């Protein structure tokens, strides 16, 4: 059973807890599916991002390991948390996608409601599901055009996007595998309930805390994009442990999860764009200052970042010729620069084998 704690947790304690649960205190020996479930999803807005995320976290990882898991359907790519592309295990997709349905309906209404006025969205989704039956795979533009043929005057692009939000489709390989970009393919995914049960949503919150806790209700809402979670946390309160952060906000956690020491060393890591470590909380001071947050989170973009002692110290970019540029966002010692350069060269050896690898530091 949970208990109400009085402990006040510092940003550094919360930082080490987050790094521990996100497998960033040291690379671990896990398979790709187990790792994706452990961190509760990998951002996949670009196909290379999940590969770089796992490279940061796993002792032994090769590009073909993740590609195989995507090809055989062990991991699936779809529109998920915050209405953005994620890679999750098939089981986690079936758990989480129904809980996200209200969010995705709202996103469709806000983005495409005016362009689908007069369309029966239930009938549209049923039509799309029929066209994707029996293993048929269609790109979003192909499906949109097919749906528009029987809806004179309809906006084919808006119809395709509407299906992406309202029908639990996945985007099968080769889409989403290393370096593969292009039109988004749609495939049916059986066994996804239309609506989440109350227990499904509670389990989603438990899994969120396992991957990102201790956390506030607002943190869970920021990670998922789902509203109405305060009631869910209240339902779970008897089984959760509570803390307070230094601003007086109540934090929730699973009772069996011990917090690592704030003194644990944290290795340099080069996180890819949109890594969940930076996006899973409303209050992100456990991993970066507000000033740095404003510099790396601009509009819908979230830069690739360098963690030094567990917090964001720089951004980084990689070019097509095997070079990597680091832009410091705060003072970095000579020893930390050496550690960053060594880790960057390891990343380049993984991502661009055979190229001439260079690492440079550039002032913003």
N, C-alpha and C positions, 0 to 999 in steps of 0.2 A: 504494500500500500504506500501511497505517497504521503508526504508530510509537508507542512508549511515551514520552510526554512527562514532563518533570519540572516544568513550569510550575504554579505555584499560582495559582488564579484567585480573585480577590476577589468578594464579592457584587456589587459595582458592575460589574465586568466581565461577570459572569453576567447581571446585569440588562440591560445594553446589548445583549448577545447575544440575550436573550429578546425584548426590544422590537423589535430589528431583524428577527428571524425572524417575529414576530407582526405586522409591518407597523405598529408603533406609534411609530417614530422619525420618521415623516412619511408622510402619505397618498400612495398610489401609484396609478398608472394601470393598473388591471387590471379585467377583467370579473369578474362575481360567481362564476362557476364556477372560474376560475383562482385567485381569491382564496381560495375555500373549500378548494381543494386545497393552496394554499400554506401555510395555517395548519392544515391537516389536520383540518378539521371545525369546525362552529360549534354551540355549545350551543343547543338548541331546546326547552328545557323549558317555555318560554312562547313563543308564536308570534312575538312582537315582538323577542326577543333576537337572532336572527341579523341582523335588519335594523339594529339598533343597533350590533352588532359590526362590520358592514361599513361603516356610516356613519363609524365611528371610523378606518377603515383606507383607504378609497378616495377618490381625488380627486373623482371624479364618481360619484354614486350616488343613485338614486331608488328609491322603494318598489317601483314596477312592475318594476324590473330583477330584483329577487330573486323577486318574485311570478311573473313569467314563467318563470324558471328552475325554480321548484317546479311550476308548472302543466304544463310540457312534459317534466318528469321528468329534466332535466339534473342537478338536485339533488334528493335524496330524504331524507325524514325518517323516522327509525326509532329503536328502542332500540339504543344502541351503547355507547360507552365508559362504564365504571362502571355499566352497566345504566341509563343515562339517555338522554333524547331528544337526538339530534344531527342536524344537517343536513350531508350529505356529497355529493360527486359520486357519480354512479352507479358509476363505476369504482372509487372508493375504498370504496364500500359493499361491492362484490363482493370486494375485497381483505380488508377488515377484519372483516366480519361473521362469516366462518367462524372466525377466530382468537378471536373473543369467545364462541363457542358454549359452551365449558366454563364460563365465567363465568356466562352466562345460564342454563344448566342448573342451576348451583348456586343462583342467585338464585331461580329457580322453586321449587326443592326447599325452600329455607329459608322462602320466603314463602307457598307454596301447596301444599307437599308433603302436609301433613296434611289439606288440603281436597280433594285429588285421589287419596287413598288408594284403591287398587283399580282405578283407571283405567289402561288401557294407553296410555301417553303417545305411543308411536309410532303407534298406531292413531288416537289423537286428532288428532295433527298431520296425518296423511294425510287424515283426514276433513275437517279444516279446509282443507287445501290444495285438496281437491276442491270444497268449497263456494265457494272464491275463484277457481276456474278461469274461463277465458273472460272475464276482465275484470270479474267481479263484485266489487263493493265493499260490505262490511258493516261497521257499527260494531262495536266490541268488545262492547258489550252484546247487539247483534243476533246476532253470531256465537256468543257464549256461550250464549244462549238456544236457538239452533238446535242446538248440540251437546248441550245438556242434554235435548232432546226424546227422543233415543235413548239417554239414560243416566239412567234414573229415579233420583231422589234426588241427582243430582249438583249441585254448586254452580256455577251458570251463570257467576257472576262469576269464580270461580277458573278455570274452563275458558277464558274469554276471555283472562284475564291469562296463563295458561299458554301459549296459542298465541302471544301477543305475545313471550314469551321464547324459545320453542322453534322457531318458524317464522320465517324471515327476511321478514316482512311489512314493507311501507312504509305510510306514512300520507299519502295523496294529497291534493292541493288540492281544496277550499279550506282544509282543515285545515292548520294551520301557516303560513298566510299572515297578513299584517299584520292584527291585531285579530280573527282568526277563531278562536274557541274553541268547545268543545262536545265531544260524544262522539268518541272517537278512531276514525277509519275504518281498516279493514284492506284492503290490496290485495296480491295476489301480486306477487313480483318475481322474474322468471326469471333463471337463470344464476348463482345463488349456490351454490358448492360446499357440501356438507354438512360438510366438515372442511377445515381449512387445511393446506396443505403446509408443510414446514419452510421452504422458500424464501419462501412467503407471509408467515410470521411474521417471518423476517429482514427482508423488505422493509417490513413494518409498523414494525419497530424503526428501520430507516433513515429512513423517512418521519417518525417521531416525532422523531428527532434533528434532521432538517432543519427541523422546525417549532419545536422546544423545546430543542435542545441548546445547550451541553454538558450532559449529564445522567447521573445514576447509574442503576443497575439499579432501585433502589427508586423513583426518579422515574418511570421508564417503567411500572412496575407500578401506581403511584398514578394515573397518567393513564388507563391502560387498564382496570385491574381484573383483568388477566391474570396468572396465576402462571407459574412455570417460566421466567422470562425470563433468569435468570442464565446458563443453558446457552446461550441464544440469543446473548447478548452475547459469551460465550466463543467461540462459532463465528465471530462477526463480528470478534473482536479483531484478527486480522491485517490487516483492511482499515480499522480505525478509528484515530483519534488519541485519546490519553488525556491527561488532566490530573488535577490534584488540587484539591479545594476547601480552604478554610482550616481545615476540621475533619478533613482527612486522607482524605476519601472520594474514591474514584476516579470521575472523570467521563469519559464517552465522547463522541466527536463524529465527524462525517464529516470526512475529511482535507482535503477541498477547501473547507471552510467557514472563512473567516478571521473572527477575532473583531474586532468594531468597537472603536474607542477608548473607554475608560471616560470620556473627557472630552466625548464627544458630547452635545449638549443633547437633552433629551427633552421634548416639548411636553406640556401638560396634556391629559389624555384622561379622558372620562367613560365608563367601561366598564359594560356592562349586567351584571345578575345572572349568576352562573355563568360569566363569561368564562374561557376556558381558560387565559389568562395567569396566573390566580390558582390554578388547579386542576391544572396539569400536572406538578407536582413534589411529592415527599414533603417536601423541604426547601424551603419557600417564602420563605426569608429574602432571596432575590434580589429579591423584589418587595414584601415587607412584613415588619414585625417580628412576633415571636410574640405580643406583646400585642395588636397590631392584628388579627392573624389570629383570635385568640379572639373579638374583637368582631364581625368581619364573617362568620365561618364558624361558625354556631350550628346544631347539629343538621344537618339536610339542607339548610338555607338558606345561601346565599352572597349577600351584599348587593351592590348596584350600587356601584361604587367610583370615586373620583377619583384619578388618578395625577398627582402633582406631582414633577417631576424623576425620573420613572420608577418611583416607589414609591407605595404607597397612603397617601394623606393624609387622605381623607374618604370618607364614604358619601353617596349621593344617592338621592332618591326624586322621582318625578314624579306630580303629581295630574292629575285629569281636566279641570281648568279652564285648564291651560296654565302652571301653576306648578311650580317645581323647588326643592327644599330640599336644601341641602348641610349635612352634619353633620361638622365637622372631627374627626379622630381624633388629630391632633398639631398643634402650632403651625403656622400658615400665615401667611406674610408678606402685607403689603398688596398688593404687586405680584402675588403668586400668587393672591390673592383676586380681583383684577381679571381675571387670565387665566382663572380658573375661571368667573367670571361670564360672560365673553365666550364661552367655549366652551359653557357651559350654554345661553345664548341661541341659539347656532347649533343646538344639539341640539333645542331647543324649536321653532325655525323648521322643522326637518325633521320632527319627530314630531307637532307640533300646529299646522300652518300656519293662520293666520287667528285664532288665539286671542290673548288678552292675556297676554303672557309676563312672568313675574316670577321672579326668583331671590332666594332668601333663605338666609342662613347661620343655623344654629340649633345651640346647644350641646347635646350629648348628655345 
